[in-house]
C-alpha cells in the first residue's frame, strides 16, 4: 500500500493478489475507487449511513487506471489482482485521475506482484499559448487542450485527451511535456522501489 498526495488530495492505494483459480484462462485484474464522503468533508446522515455504489466519476478513474496498467503484467500471469484506491482527502481543485494511476503503479511496484512498471501519469492543459502541468478544474474550463499521458521509462503507454481544433505540433509538444514529467516521477518511484 502507498499514500499518494498532491495539493490537498490524498489517496490510499493498496494492491493484493491471490493464487489463480482453477480453470481460469484470463487475467482477473480489478481496480476499484472506493469513494468516501468524508474525503470531501461530508458525513452521511439520516437514513443513508454509508456510501452507495461508485459514482460515474469513480468508475471512470478506475477504468483510466486499468488501461495503462493491464498490459504491464507478464503474459500467462493469471493470479487475481486487486487494486483499491481510496481518497482520504480531496481538495476539489485538482483531478484525482493522474494520482490514482501513480498510486496504483507505486503499490504494484513495491509489492511482490510481477508488474513491469513503474509508470506515471500527468495531465497537461494549454491556456493562452502556455502549457500548464496538473491544471486545476477551473483552469481546464478555459484550456484549449486537456491531455492525460501515462508513460513508462520506455515511452507513452496510454493517452486520454479532449481538445478544440489544435495543431498537431501543439498536441505533440503537450505529450512530450507530460512524458518529461512522467520520467521524473518514474525516477522517484524507482528510488522508492529500491
Protein Blocks (a to p, Z undefined) as FASTA:
>chain_A
ZZddehjbccddddddddddehiabdcddddddddfklnopacehjblbdcdddfklmmm
mmmmmmmmmmmpcehiabdcddddddfbdehlacfklmmmmmmmmmmmmmmbdcfbdddd
dddddeehiacehiafklmmmpcbdcdddddfkbcfbdcdddddddfklmmmmmmmmmmm
mmmmmmmmmmmmZZ
